[in-house]
C-alpha cells in the first residue's frame, strides 16, 4: 500500500493503491475480509492511485473511495465487513479521513479533490 496500515489490538487494516481494503488478524496475518472500494463505489482511479490510511474507531473502518451518488466516504464494520454507512459524492484525493469535533459535534473530515467534506453522525 501507499498508505500506512492502521493497527488495533487485534487487527491490521490496509488500503492498497488500487482500492483493496483488507482486514487481517494481527497475530497471524490471516485475511478476515476484504473488498475493492473503487469497484464497490463505482469510483474512478485517482491518477496515482489511493494513498489514504483507513480510519479505525469504535469497531468501524472509514475510507475515502471518491464515488458519486453518496459513495465518496464509506464506513464498514471492522469485524464483519458489512457496510454501515456511506456519504458524499466528491472525488477522492490523497488524504486520510480524520475524526474530530466541530462545534461540539463529532465528525469525520475528508480532504477531497476540490473541497473538504464533513460527515456527522458516523459514530
VORO-64052 format. One record per residue: z, y, x of N, C-alpha, C, O in turn; residue number from 1; residue in one letter. Coordinates in nm, 2 decimals. Example, Ala and Ser with C-alpha at 12.3 -4.5 7.8 and 13.67 -1.06 7.14 Angstrom:
nc3:0.78; nc2:-0.57; nc1:1.32; cac3:0.78; cac2:-0.45; cac1:1.23; cc3:0.78; cc2:-0.33; cc1:1.32; oc3:0.85; oc2:-0.33; oc1:1.42; pos:1; code:a $
nc3:0.71; nc2:-0.22; nc1:1.28; cac3:0.71; cac2:-0.11; cac1:1.37; cc3:0.79; cc2:0.00; cc1:1.29; oc3:0.80; oc2:0.11; oc1:1.34; pos:2; code:s $
END
This chain:
nc3:0.00; nc2:-0.12; nc1:0.08; cac3:0.00; cac2:0.00; cac1:0.00; cc3:0.00; cc2:0.13; cc1:0.09; oc3:0.04; oc2:0.12; oc1:0.20; pos:1; code:x $
nc3:-0.05; nc2:0.24; nc1:0.03; cac3:-0.04; cac2:0.36; cac1:0.10; cc3:0.08; cc2:0.44; cc1:0.07; oc3:0.11; oc2:0.55; oc1:0.12; pos:2; code:x $
nc3:0.17; nc2:0.38; nc1:-0.02; cac3:0.29; cac2:0.45; cac1:-0.05; cc3:0.41; cc2:0.36; cc1:-0.01; oc3:0.39; oc2:0.24; oc1:0.02; pos:3; code:x $
nc3:0.53; nc2:0.41; nc1:0.00; cac3:0.65; cac2:0.34; cac1:0.03; cc3:0.68; cc2:0.25; cc1:-0.09; oc3:0.68; oc2:0.29; oc1:-0.20; pos:4; code:x $
nc3:0.72; nc2:0.12; nc1:-0.06; cac3:0.77; cac2:0.04; cac1:-0.17; cc3:0.90; cc2:0.09; cc1:-0.22; oc3:0.97; oc2:0.16; oc1:-0.14; pos:5; code:x $
nc3:0.94; nc2:0.07; nc1:-0.34; cac3:1.07; cac2:0.11; cac1:-0.39; cc3:1.16; cc2:-0.02; cc1:-0.40; oc3:1.12; oc2:-0.12; oc1:-0.45; pos:6; code:x $
nc3:1.28; nc2:0.00; nc1:-0.34; cac3:1.37; cac2:-0.12; cac1:-0.34; cc3:1.49; cc2:-0.10; cc1:-0.44; oc3:1.54; oc2:0.01; oc1:-0.45; pos:7; code:x $
nc3:1.53; nc2:-0.21; nc1:-0.50; cac3:1.65; cac2:-0.21; cac1:-0.58; cc3:1.74; cc2:-0.31; cc1:-0.51; oc3:1.70; oc2:-0.36; oc1:-0.40; pos:8; code:x $
nc3:1.85; nc2:-0.35; nc1:-0.57; cac3:1.94; cac2:-0.45; cac1:-0.51; cc3:1.87; cc2:-0.59; cc1:-0.50; oc3:1.90; oc2:-0.67; oc1:-0.42; pos:9; code:x $
nc3:1.78; nc2:-0.61; nc1:-0.60; cac3:1.72; cac2:-0.75; cac1:-0.61; cc3:1.57; cc2:-0.75; cc1:-0.61; oc3:1.51; oc2:-0.86; oc1:-0.62; pos:10; code:x $
nc3:1.50; nc2:-0.63; nc1:-0.62; cac3:1.36; cac2:-0.63; cac1:-0.63; cc3:1.29; cc2:-0.53; cc1:-0.53; oc3:1.35; oc2:-0.44; oc1:-0.48; pos:11; code:x $
nc3:1.16; nc2:-0.56; nc1:-0.51; cac3:1.08; cac2:-0.47; cac1:-0.43; cc3:0.96; cc2:-0.44; cc1:-0.53; oc3:0.90; oc2:-0.53; oc1:-0.58; pos:12; code:x $
nc3:0.93; nc2:-0.31; nc1:-0.54; cac3:0.83; cac2:-0.27; cac1:-0.63; cc3:0.72; cc2:-0.19; cc1:-0.55; oc3:0.75; oc2:-0.10; oc1:-0.48; pos:13; code:x $
nc3:0.60; nc2:-0.24; nc1:-0.56; cac3:0.49; cac2:-0.18; cac1:-0.48; cc3:0.38; cc2:-0.13; cc1:-0.57; oc3:0.35; oc2:-0.19; oc1:-0.68; pos:14; code:x $
nc3:0.30; nc2:-0.03; nc1:-0.52; cac3:0.18; cac2:0.01; cac1:-0.59; cc3:0.08; cc2:0.03; cc1:-0.48; oc3:0.09; oc2:0.11; oc1:-0.40; pos:15; code:x $
nc3:-0.03; nc2:-0.06; nc1:-0.49; cac3:-0.13; cac2:-0.05; cac1:-0.40; cc3:-0.24; cc2:0.05; cc1:-0.42; oc3:-0.25; oc2:0.11; oc1:-0.53; pos:16; code:x $
nc3:-0.32; nc2:0.08; nc1:-0.32; cac3:-0.42; cac2:0.19; cac1:-0.33; cc3:-0.52; cc2:0.16; cc1:-0.44; oc3:-0.57; oc2:0.26; oc1:-0.49; pos:17; code:x $
nc3:-0.55; nc2:0.04; nc1:-0.47; cac3:-0.64; cac2:0.00; cac1:-0.58; cc3:-0.58; cc2:-0.02; cc1:-0.71; oc3:-0.64; oc2:-0.07; oc1:-0.80; pos:18; code:x $
nc3:-0.45; nc2:0.02; nc1:-0.73; cac3:-0.39; cac2:0.02; cac1:-0.86; cc3:-0.30; cc2:-0.10; cc1:-0.89; oc3:-0.25; oc2:-0.11; oc1:-1.00; pos:19; code:x $
nc3:-0.28; nc2:-0.20; nc1:-0.80; cac3:-0.20; cac2:-0.31; cac1:-0.83; cc3:-0.05; cc2:-0.28; cc1:-0.82; oc3:0.00; oc2:-0.25; oc1:-0.71; pos:20; code:x $
nc3:0.02; nc2:-0.28; nc1:-0.93; cac3:0.16; cac2:-0.27; cac1:-0.94; cc3:0.22; cc2:-0.40; cc1:-0.94; oc3:0.19; oc2:-0.49; oc1:-1.02; pos:21; code:x $
nc3:0.32; nc2:-0.43; nc1:-0.85; cac3:0.38; cac2:-0.56; cac1:-0.84; cc3:0.53; cc2:-0.55; cc1:-0.82; oc3:0.58; oc2:-0.46; oc1:-0.75; pos:22; code:x $
nc3:0.60; nc2:-0.64; nc1:-0.88; cac3:0.74; cac2:-0.65; cac1:-0.87; cc3:0.77; cc2:-0.79; cc1:-0.80; oc3:0.73; oc2:-0.89; oc1:-0.85; pos:23; code:x $
nc3:0.84; nc2:-0.78; nc1:-0.69; cac3:0.87; cac2:-0.90; cac1:-0.61; cc3:1.02; cc2:-0.92; cc1:-0.60; oc3:1.10; oc2:-0.83; oc1:-0.61; pos:24; code:x $
nc3:1.06; nc2:-1.05; nc1:-0.59; cac3:1.20; cac2:-1.08; cac1:-0.57; cc3:1.24; cc2:-1.04; cc1:-0.42; oc3:1.17; oc2:-1.08; oc1:-0.33; pos:25; code:x $
nc3:1.34; nc2:-0.96; nc1:-0.40; cac3:1.37; cac2:-0.91; cac1:-0.27; cc3:1.41; cc2:-1.02; cc1:-0.17; oc3:1.36; oc2:-1.02; oc1:-0.06; pos:26; code:x $
nc3:1.48; nc2:-1.12; nc1:-0.22; cac3:1.53; cac2:-1.22; cac1:-0.13; cc3:1.43; cc2:-1.32; cc1:-0.08; oc3:1.44; oc2:-1.38; oc1:0.03; pos:27; code:x $
nc3:1.32; nc2:-1.34; nc1:-0.17; cac3:1.22; cac2:-1.45; cac1:-0.14; cc3:1.08; cc2:-1.39; cc1:-0.12; oc3:1.00; oc2:-1.46; oc1:-0.06; pos:28; code:x $
nc3:1.05; nc2:-1.27; nc1:-0.18; cac3:0.92; cac2:-1.22; cac1:-0.18; cc3:0.83; cc2:-1.28; cc1:-0.29; oc3:0.71; oc2:-1.25; oc1:-0.30; pos:29; code:x $
nc3:0.89; nc2:-1.36; nc1:-0.38; cac3:0.82; cac2:-1.42; cac1:-0.49; cc3:0.77; cc2:-1.31; cc1:-0.58; oc3:0.85; oc2:-1.22; oc1:-0.62; pos:30; code:x $
nc3:0.65; nc2:-1.32; nc1:-0.63; cac3:0.59; cac2:-1.22; cac1:-0.72; cc3:0.64; cc2:-1.26; cc1:-0.86; oc3:0.63; oc2:-1.37; oc1:-0.91; pos:31; code:x $
nc3:0.71; nc2:-1.16; nc1:-0.92; cac3:0.77; cac2:-1.18; cac1:-1.06; cc3:0.67; cc2:-1.14; cc1:-1.17; oc3:0.65; oc2:-1.21; oc1:-1.27; pos:32; code:x $
nc3:0.60; nc2:-1.03; nc1:-1.14; cac3:0.49; cac2:-0.99; cac1:-1.23; cc3:0.41; cc2:-0.88; cc1:-1.17; oc3:0.45; oc2:-0.82; oc1:-1.07; pos:33; code:x $
nc3:0.29; nc2:-0.86; nc1:-1.22; cac3:0.21; cac2:-0.75; cac1:-1.17; cc3:0.10; cc2:-0.72; cc1:-1.27; oc3:0.06; oc2:-0.80; oc1:-1.35; pos:34; code:x $
nc3:0.04; nc2:-0.60; nc1:-1.25; cac3:-0.07; cac2:-0.56; cac1:-1.33; cc3:-0.15; cc2:-0.45; cc1:-1.26; oc3:-0.10; oc2:-0.38; oc1:-1.17; pos:35; code:x $
nc3:-0.28; nc2:-0.44; nc1:-1.29; cac3:-0.36; cac2:-0.33; cac1:-1.23; cc3:-0.35; cc2:-0.21; cc1:-1.32; oc3:-0.41; oc2:-0.22; oc1:-1.43; pos:36; code:x $
nc3:-0.28; nc2:-0.11; nc1:-1.28; cac3:-0.26; cac2:0.01; cac1:-1.37; cc3:-0.39; cc2:0.09; cc1:-1.40; oc3:-0.40; oc2:0.15; oc1:-1.50; pos:37; code:x $
nc3:-0.48; nc2:0.08; nc1:-1.30; cac3:-0.61; cac2:0.16; cac1:-1.32; cc3:-0.69; cc2:0.09; cc1:-1.43; oc3:-0.75; oc2:0.15; oc1:-1.52; pos:38; code:x $
nc3:-0.69; nc2:-0.05; nc1:-1.43; cac3:-0.76; cac2:-0.12; cac1:-1.54; cc3:-0.69; cc2:-0.10; cc1:-1.67; oc3:-0.76; oc2:-0.08; oc1:-1.77; pos:39; code:x $
nc3:-0.56; nc2:-0.11; nc1:-1.67; cac3:-0.48; cac2:-0.10; cac1:-1.79; cc3:-0.50; cc2:0.03; cc1:-1.86; oc3:-0.52; oc2:0.04; oc1:-1.98; pos:40; code:x $
nc3:-0.50; nc2:0.14; nc1:-1.78; cac3:-0.51; cac2:0.28; cac1:-1.83; cc3:-0.66; cc2:0.33; cc1:-1.85; oc3:-0.68; oc2:0.44; oc1:-1.90; pos:41; code:x $
nc3:-0.75; nc2:0.24; nc1:-1.80; cac3:-0.89; cac2:0.28; cac1:-1.80; cc3:-0.91; cc2:0.41; cc1:-1.72; oc3:-0.99; oc2:0.50; oc1:-1.76; pos:42; code:x $
nc3:-0.84; nc2:0.42; nc1:-1.61; cac3:-0.84; cac2:0.54; cac1:-1.53; cc3:-0.94; cc2:0.52; cc1:-1.41; oc3:-0.97; oc2:0.41; oc1:-1.37; pos:43; code:x $
nc3:-1.01; nc2:0.63; nc1:-1.37; cac3:-1.09; cac2:0.62; cac1:-1.25; cc3:-1.01; cc2:0.61; cc1:-1.12; oc3:-0.90; oc2:0.66; oc1:-1.12; pos:44; code:x $
nc3:-1.07; nc2:0.56; nc1:-1.02; cac3:-1.01; cac2:0.55; cac1:-0.89; cc3:-1.01; cc2:0.69; cc1:-0.82; oc3:-1.12; oc2:0.75; oc1:-0.81; pos:45; code:x $
nc3:-0.90; nc2:0.75; nc1:-0.79; cac3:-0.90; cac2:0.87; cac1:-0.71; cc3:-0.98; cc2:0.85; cc1:-0.58; oc3:-0.99; oc2:0.74; oc1:-0.53; pos:46; code:x $
nc3:-1.03; nc2:0.96; nc1:-0.53; cac3:-1.12; cac2:0.95; cac1:-0.41; cc3:-1.07; cc2:0.86; cc1:-0.30; oc3:-1.14; oc2:0.78; oc1:-0.24; pos:47; code:x $
nc3:-0.94; nc2:0.88; nc1:-0.27; cac3:-0.88; cac2:0.80; cac1:-0.16; cc3:-0.78; cc2:0.69; cc1:-0.21; oc3:-0.69; oc2:0.65; oc1:-0.13; pos:48; code:x $
nc3:-0.79; nc2:0.65; nc1:-0.33; cac3:-0.70; cac2:0.55; cac1:-0.39; cc3:-0.57; cc2:0.61; cc1:-0.43; oc3:-0.55; oc2:0.73; oc1:-0.42; pos:49; code:x $
nc3:-0.48; nc2:0.53; nc1:-0.48; cac3:-0.35; cac2:0.57; cac1:-0.53; cc3:-0.25; cc2:0.57; cc1:-0.41; oc3:-0.27; oc2:0.49; oc1:-0.32; pos:50; code:x $
nc3:-0.16; nc2:0.66; nc1:-0.41; cac3:-0.06; cac2:0.67; cac1:-0.30; cc3:0.08; cc2:0.71; cc1:-0.34; oc3:0.16; oc2:0.74; oc1:-0.26; pos:51; code:x $
nc3:0.10; nc2:0.71; nc1:-0.47; cac3:0.24; cac2:0.75; cac1:-0.52; cc3:0.33; cc2:0.63; cc1:-0.52; oc3:0.29; oc2:0.52; oc1:-0.56; pos:52; code:x $
nc3:0.45; nc2:0.64; nc1:-0.48; cac3:0.55; cac2:0.54; cac1:-0.49; cc3:0.60; cc2:0.52; cc1:-0.63; oc3:0.62; oc2:0.62; oc1:-0.70; pos:53; code:x $
nc3:0.63; nc2:0.40; nc1:-0.67; cac3:0.69; cac2:0.38; cac1:-0.80; cc3:0.83; cc2:0.44; cc1:-0.81; oc3:0.91; oc2:0.43; oc1:-0.71; pos:54; code:x $
nc3:0.86; nc2:0.49; nc1:-0.92; cac3:1.00; cac2:0.54; cac1:-0.95; cc3:1.07; cc2:0.43; cc1:-1.03; oc3:1.02; oc2:0.39; oc1:-1.13; pos:55; code:x $
nc3:1.18; nc2:0.39; nc1:-0.98; cac3:1.26; cac2:0.29; cac1:-1.05; cc3:1.40; cc2:0.34; cc1:-1.08; oc3:1.47; oc2:0.39; oc1:-0.99; pos:56; code:x $
nc3:1.44; nc2:0.33; nc1:-1.21; cac3:1.57; cac2:0.37; cac1:-1.25; cc3:1.60; cc2:0.30; cc1:-1.39; oc3:1.51; oc2:0.28; oc1:-1.47; pos:57; code:x $
nc3:1.72; nc2:0.27; nc1:-1.41; cac3:1.77; cac2:0.21; cac1:-1.54; cc3:1.67; cc2:0.09; cc1:-1.59; oc3:1.64; oc2:0.09; oc1:-1.70; pos:58; code:x $
nc3:1.64; nc2:0.01; nc1:-1.49; cac3:1.56; cac2:-0.11; cac1:-1.52; cc3:1.42; cc2:-0.08; cc1:-1.57; oc3:1.36; oc2:-0.15; oc1:-1.65; pos:59; code:x $
nc3:1.37; nc2:0.04; nc1:-1.53; cac3:1.24; cac2:0.09; cac1:-1.56; cc3:1.16; cc2:0.12; cc1:-1.44; oc3:1.21; oc2:0.16; oc1:-1.34; pos:60; code:x $
nc3:1.02; nc2:0.10; nc1:-1.45; cac3:0.93; cac2:0.13; cac1:-1.34; cc3:0.83; cc2:0.23; cc1:-1.39; oc3:0.77; oc2:0.21; oc1:-1.49; pos:61; code:x $
nc3:0.82; nc2:0.35; nc1:-1.33; cac3:0.73; cac2:0.45; cac1:-1.37; cc3:0.63; cc2:0.48; cc1:-1.26; oc3:0.67; oc2:0.50; oc1:-1.15; pos:62; code:x $
nc3:0.50; nc2:0.48; nc1:-1.30; cac3:0.39; cac2:0.51; cac1:-1.21; cc3:0.29; cc2:0.60; cc1:-1.27; oc3:0.28; oc2:0.61; oc1:-1.40; pos:63; code:x $
nc3:0.22; nc2:0.67; nc1:-1.19; cac3:0.11; cac2:0.76; cac1:-1.23; cc3:-0.02; cc2:0.68; cc1:-1.22; oc3:-0.07; oc2:0.65; oc1:-1.11; pos:64; code:x $
nc3:-0.09; nc2:0.66; nc1:-1.33; cac3:-0.22; cac2:0.59; cac1:-1.33; cc3:-0.33; cc2:0.69; cc1:-1.35; oc3:-0.44; oc2:0.67; oc1:-1.30; pos:65; code:x $
nc3:-0.31; nc2:0.80; nc1:-1.42; cac3:-0.41; cac2:0.90; cac1:-1.44; cc3:-0.51; cc2:0.87; cc1:-1.55; oc3:-0.62; oc2:0.93; oc1:-1.55; pos:66; code:x $
nc3:-0.48; nc2:0.79; nc1:-1.64; cac3:-0.57; cac2:0.76; cac1:-1.75; cc3:-0.56; cc2:0.86; cc1:-1.86; oc3:-0.46; oc2:0.93; oc1:-1.88; pos:67; code:x $
nc3:-0.67; nc2:0.86; nc1:-1.94; cac3:-0.67; cac2:0.95; cac1:-2.06; cc3:-0.60; cc2:0.89; cc1:-2.18; oc3:-0.55; oc2:0.78; oc1:-2.17; pos:68; code:x $
nc3:-0.61; nc2:0.96; nc1:-2.29; cac3:-0.56; cac2:0.90; cac1:-2.41; cc3:-0.41; cc2:0.86; cc1:-2.41; oc3:-0.38; oc2:0.75; oc1:-2.46; pos:69; code:x $
nc3:-0.33; nc2:0.94; nc1:-2.34; cac3:-0.19; cac2:0.91; cac1:-2.34; cc3:-0.15; cc2:0.80; cc1:-2.24; oc3:-0.04; oc2:0.74; oc1:-2.25; pos:70; code:x $
nc3:-0.23; nc2:0.77; nc1:-2.14; cac3:-0.20; cac2:0.67; cac1:-2.04; cc3:-0.21; cc2:0.72; cc1:-1.90; oc3:-0.25; oc2:0.65; oc1:-1.81; pos:71; code:x $
nc3:-0.16; nc2:0.85; nc1:-1.88; cac3:-0.16; cac2:0.90; cac1:-1.75; cc3:-0.03; cc2:0.85; cc1:-1.67; oc3:-0.04; oc2:0.81; oc1:-1.56; pos:72; code:x $
nc3:0.08; nc2:0.86; nc1:-1.74; cac3:0.21; cac2:0.81; cac1:-1.68; cc3:0.25; cc2:0.69; cc1:-1.76; oc3:0.25; oc2:0.69; oc1:-1.88; pos:73; code:x $
nc3:0.29; nc2:0.58; nc1:-1.69; cac3:0.32; cac2:0.46; cac1:-1.75; cc3:0.46; cc2:0.41; cc1:-1.72; oc3:0.51; oc2:0.43; oc1:-1.60; pos:74; code:x $
nc3:0.54; nc2:0.36; nc1:-1.81; cac3:0.67; cac2:0.31; cac1:-1.79; cc3:0.68; cc2:0.16; cc1:-1.83; oc3:0.65; oc2:0.12; oc1:-1.94; pos:75; code:x $
nc3:0.72; nc2:0.08; nc1:-1.73; cac3:0.72; cac2:-0.07; cac1:-1.75; cc3:0.87; cc2:-0.11; cc1:-1.74; oc3:0.95; oc2:-0.05; oc1:-1.67; pos:76; code:x $
nc3:0.90; nc2:-0.22; nc1:-1.80; cac3:1.04; cac2:-0.28; cac1:-1.79; cc3:1.04; cc2:-0.36; cc1:-1.66; oc3:0.95; oc2:-0.44; oc1:-1.63; pos:77; code:x $
nc3:1.14; nc2:-0.33; nc1:-1.57; cac3:1.14; cac2:-0.39; cac1:-1.44; cc3:1.14; cc2:-0.54; cc1:-1.44; oc3:1.07; oc2:-0.60; oc1:-1.36; pos:78; code:x $
nc3:1.22; nc2:-0.60; nc1:-1.53; cac3:1.23; cac2:-0.75; cac1:-1.53; cc3:1.12; cc2:-0.82; cc1:-1.60; oc3:1.07; oc2:-0.92; oc1:-1.55; pos:79; code:x $
nc3:1.08; nc2:-0.77; nc1:-1.71; cac3:0.98; cac2:-0.84; cac1:-1.79; cc3:0.83; cc2:-0.80; cc1:-1.77; oc3:0.74; oc2:-0.88; oc1:-1.80; pos:80; code:x $
nc3:0.81; nc2:-0.68; nc1:-1.72; cac3:0.68; cac2:-0.63; cac1:-1.70; cc3:0.62; cc2:-0.58; cc1:-1.83; oc3:0.50; oc2:-0.55; oc1:-1.84; pos:81; code:x $
nc3:0.70; nc2:-0.56; nc1:-1.94; cac3:0.65; cac2:-0.51; cac1:-2.07; cc3:0.63; cc2:-0.36; cc1:-2.06; oc3:0.72; oc2:-0.29; oc1:-2.00; pos:82; code:x $
nc3:0.52; nc2:-0.31; nc1:-2.11; cac3:0.50; cac2:-0.17; cac1:-2.12; cc3:0.60; cc2:-0.11; cc1:-2.22; oc3:0.60; oc2:-0.15; oc1:-2.33; pos:83; code:x $
nc3:0.68; nc2:-0.01; nc1:-2.18; cac3:0.78; cac2:0.05; cac1:-2.26; cc3:0.73; cc2:0.19; cc1:-2.32; oc3:0.76; oc2:0.23; oc1:-2.43; pos:84; code:x $
nc3:0.65; nc2:0.26; nc1:-2.24; cac3:0.60; cac2:0.39; cac1:-2.29; cc3:0.49; cc2:0.44; cc1:-2.20; oc3:0.47; oc2:0.39; oc1:-2.09; pos:85; code:x $
nc3:0.41; nc2:0.53; nc1:-2.25; cac3:0.30; cac2:0.59; cac1:-2.18; cc3:0.28; cc2:0.73; cc1:-2.23; oc3:0.32; oc2:0.76; oc1:-2.35; pos:86; code:x $
nc3:0.23; nc2:0.82; nc1:-2.15; cac3:0.21; cac2:0.96; cac1:-2.20; cc3:0.12; cc2:1.04; cc1:-2.11; oc3:0.10; oc2:1.00; oc1:-1.99; pos:87; code:x $
nc3:0.08; nc2:1.15; nc1:-2.16; cac3:-0.01; cac2:1.24; cac1:-2.08; cc3:-0.15; cc2:1.19; cc1:-2.07; oc3:-0.18; oc2:1.07; oc1:-2.10; pos:88; code:x $
nc3:-0.24; nc2:1.28; nc1:-2.03; cac3:-0.38; cac2:1.24; cac1:-2.02; cc3:-0.44; cc2:1.31; cc1:-1.90; oc3:-0.57; oc2:1.34; oc1:-1.90; pos:89; code:x $
nc3:-0.36; nc2:1.34; nc1:-1.80; cac3:-0.41; cac2:1.40; cac1:-1.68; cc3:-0.45; cc2:1.31; cc1:-1.57; oc3:-0.40; oc2:1.20; oc1:-1.56; pos:90; code:x $
nc3:-0.55; nc2:1.34; nc1:-1.49; cac3:-0.60; cac2:1.26; cac1:-1.38; cc3:-0.49; cc2:1.25; cc1:-1.27; oc3:-0.41; oc2:1.35; oc1:-1.25; pos:91; code:x $
nc3:-0.48; nc2:1.14; nc1:-1.21; cac3:-0.37; cac2:1.12; cac1:-1.10; cc3:-0.40; cc2:1.20; cc1:-0.98; oc3:-0.52; oc2:1.23; oc1:-0.95; pos:92; code:x $
nc3:-0.30; nc2:1.23; nc1:-0.91; cac3:-0.31; cac2:1.29; cac1:-0.78; cc3:-0.23; cc2:1.21; cc1:-0.68; oc3:-0.18; oc2:1.10; oc1:-0.72; pos:93; code:x $
nc3:-0.21; nc2:1.25; nc1:-0.56; cac3:-0.15; cac2:1.16; cac1:-0.46; cc3:0.00; cc2:1.19; cc1:-0.45; oc3:0.05; oc2:1.23; oc1:-0.34; pos:94; code:x $
nc3:0.08; nc2:1.18; nc1:-0.56; cac3:0.22; cac2:1.21; cac1:-0.56; cc3:0.30; cc2:1.10; cc1:-0.64; oc3:0.24; oc2:1.02; oc1:-0.71; pos:95; code:x $
nc3:0.43; nc2:1.10; nc1:-0.62; cac3:0.51; cac2:1.01; cac1:-0.69; cc3:0.58; cc2:1.07; cc1:-0.80; oc3:0.62; oc2:1.19; oc1:-0.79; pos:96; code:x $
nc3:0.61; nc2:1.00; nc1:-0.91; cac3:0.69; cac2:1.06; cac1:-1.02; cc3:0.83; cc2:1.09; cc1:-0.97; oc3:0.88; oc2:1.03; oc1:-0.88; pos:97; code:x $
nc3:0.89; nc2:1.19; nc1:-1.03; cac3:1.02; cac2:1.24; cac1:-0.99; cc3:1.11; cc2:1.26; cc1:-1.11; oc3:1.07; oc2:1.33; oc1:-1.20; pos:98; code:x $
nc3:1.23; nc2:1.20; nc1:-1.10; cac3:1.33; cac2:1.21; cac1:-1.20; cc3:1.42; cc2:1.34; cc1:-1.18; oc3:1.47; oc2:1.35; oc1:-1.07; pos:99; code:x $
nc3:1.43; nc2:1.43; nc1:-1.27; cac3:1.51; cac2:1.55; cac1:-1.26; cc3:1.56; cc2:1.59; cc1:-1.39; oc3:1.54; oc2:1.52; oc1:-1.50; pos:100; code:x $
nc3:1.64; nc2:1.70; nc1:-1.40; cac3:1.69; cac2:1.75; cac1:-1.52; cc3:1.65; cc2:1.90; cc1:-1.53; oc3:1.67; oc2:1.98; oc1:-1.43; pos:101; code:x $
nc3:1.58; nc2:1.94; nc1:-1.64; cac3:1.54; cac2:2.08; cac1:-1.66; cc3:1.60; cc2:2.12; cc1:-1.79; oc3:1.59; oc2:2.06; oc1:-1.89; pos:102; code:x $
nc3:1.67; nc2:2.24; nc1:-1.78; cac3:1.74; cac2:2.29; cac1:-1.90; cc3:1.83; cc2:2.19; cc1:-1.97; oc3:1.84; oc2:2.19; oc1:-2.09; pos:103; code:x $
nc3:1.89; nc2:2.11; nc1:-1.89; cac3:1.99; cac2:2.01; cac1:-1.94; cc3:1.92; cc2:1.88; cc1:-2.00; oc3:1.99; oc2:1.80; oc1:-2.06; pos:104; code:x $
nc3:1.79; nc2:1.87; nc1:-1.98; cac3:1.71; cac2:1.76; cac1:-2.04; cc3:1.66; cc2:1.67; cc1:-1.93; oc3:1.58; oc2:1.72; oc1:-1.84; pos:105; code:x $
nc3:1.70; nc2:1.54; nc1:-1.92; cac3:1.64; cac2:1.46; cac1:-1.82; cc3:1.49; cc2:1.44; cc1:-1.84; oc3:1.44; oc2:1.42; oc1:-1.95; pos:106; code:x $
nc3:1.41; nc2:1.45; nc1:-1.73; cac3:1.26; cac2:1.45; cac1:-1.74; cc3:1.20; cc2:1.38; cc1:-1.62; oc3:1.26; oc2:1.38; oc1:-1.51; pos:107; code:x $
nc3:1.08; nc2:1.33; nc1:-1.64; cac3:1.00; cac2:1.28; cac1:-1.53; cc3:0.90; cc2:1.39; cc1:-1.50; oc3:0.82; oc2:1.42; oc1:-1.59; pos:108; code:x $
nc3:0.89; nc2:1.43; nc1:-1.38; cac3:0.79; cac2:1.53; cac1:-1.34; cc3:0.68; cc2:1.45; cc1:-1.26; oc3:0.71; oc2:1.36; oc1:-1.19; pos:109; code:x $
nc3:0.56; nc2:1.49; nc1:-1.29; cac3:0.44; cac2:1.43; cac1:-1.22; cc3:0.34; cc2:1.54; cc1:-1.18; oc3:0.30; oc2:1.62; oc1:-1.26; pos:110; code:x $
nc3:0.31; nc2:1.55; nc1:-1.05; cac3:0.21; cac2:1.64; cac1:-1.00; cc3:0.08; cc2:1.57; cc1:-1.02; oc3:0.05; oc2:1.46; oc1:-0.96; pos:111; code:x $
nc3:0.00; nc2:1.62; nc1:-1.11; cac3:-0.13; cac2:1.56; cac1:-1.15; cc3:-0.24; cc2:1.63; cc1:-1.07; oc3:-0.22; oc2:1.71; oc1:-0.98; pos:112; code:x $
nc3:-0.37; nc2:1.60; nc1:-1.11; cac3:-0.48; cac2:1.66; cac1:-1.04; cc3:-0.49; cc2:1.81; cc1:-1.04; oc3:-0.51; oc2:1.87; oc1:-0.94; pos:113; code:x $
nc3:-0.46; nc2:1.87; nc1:-1.16; cac3:-0.47; cac2:2.01; cac1:-1.17; cc3:-0.35; cc2:2.08; cc1:-1.23; oc3:-0.35; oc2:2.20; oc1:-1.25; pos:114; code:x $
nc3:-0.24; nc2:2.00; nc1:-1.26; cac3:-0.12; cac2:2.06; cac1:-1.32; cc3:0.00; cc2:1.97; cc1:-1.29; oc3:-0.02; oc2:1.86; oc1:-1.24; pos:115; code:x $
nc3:0.11; nc2:2.02; nc1:-1.33; cac3:0.24; cac2:1.94; cac1:-1.33; cc3:0.27; cc2:1.91; cc1:-1.47; oc3:0.27; oc2:2.00; oc1:-1.56; pos:116; code:x $
nc3:0.30; nc2:1.78; nc1:-1.50; cac3:0.35; cac2:1.75; cac1:-1.63; cc3:0.49; cc2:1.70; cc1:-1.63; oc3:0.54; oc2:1.65; oc1:-1.53; pos:117; code:x $
nc3:0.56; nc2:1.73; nc1:-1.74; cac3:0.70; cac2:1.69; cac1:-1.76; cc3:0.71; cc2:1.60; cc1:-1.88; oc3:0.65; oc2:1.63; oc1:-1.99; pos:118; code:x $
nc3:0.78; nc2:1.49; nc1:-1.87; cac3:0.79; cac2:1.39; cac1:-1.97; cc3:0.94; cc2:1.37; cc1:-2.00; oc3:1.01; oc2:1.32; oc1:-1.92; pos:119; code:x $
nc3:0.98; nc2:1.41; nc1:-2.12; cac3:1.12; cac2:1.40; cac1:-2.16; cc3:1.14; cc2:1.27; cc1:-2.25; oc3:1.04; oc2:1.22; oc1:-2.31; pos:120; code:x $
nc3:1.26; nc2:1.22; nc1:-2.26; cac3:1.29; cac2:1.11; cac1:-2.35; cc3:1.25; cc2:0.97; cc1:-2.29; oc3:1.23; oc2:0.88; oc1:-2.36; pos:121; code:x $
nc3:1.24; nc2:0.97; nc1:-2.16; cac3:1.19; cac2:0.85; cac1:-2.09; cc3:1.31; cc2:0.77; cc1:-2.02; oc3:1.29; oc2:0.72; oc1:-1.92; pos:122; code:x $
nc3:1.43; nc2:0.77; nc1:-2.09; cac3:1.54; cac2:0.70; cac1:-2.02; cc3:1.60; cc2:0.60; cc1:-2.12; oc3:1.70; oc2:0.54; oc1:-2.08; pos:123; code:x $
END
